[in-house]
Amino acid sequence: MIGFIFWIIPIIIFWIKTDQIIKAIKENTSKIAETKEDTNNDNENIK
């Protein structure tokens, strides 16, 4: 039973960390997409 707890705690910690990393990546990619749209709009305005 103690061995089971020792297995489950690192798995939970790992799962939480990966979940945070995935959220951070999604936020960064959406920011990158927004900045790309902004530069496209600027280029159209120059024309």
Buried (B, 14 or more C-beta within 10 A) or exposed (E): EEEEEEEEEEEEEEEEEEEEEEEEEEEEEEEEEEEEEEEEEEEEEEE
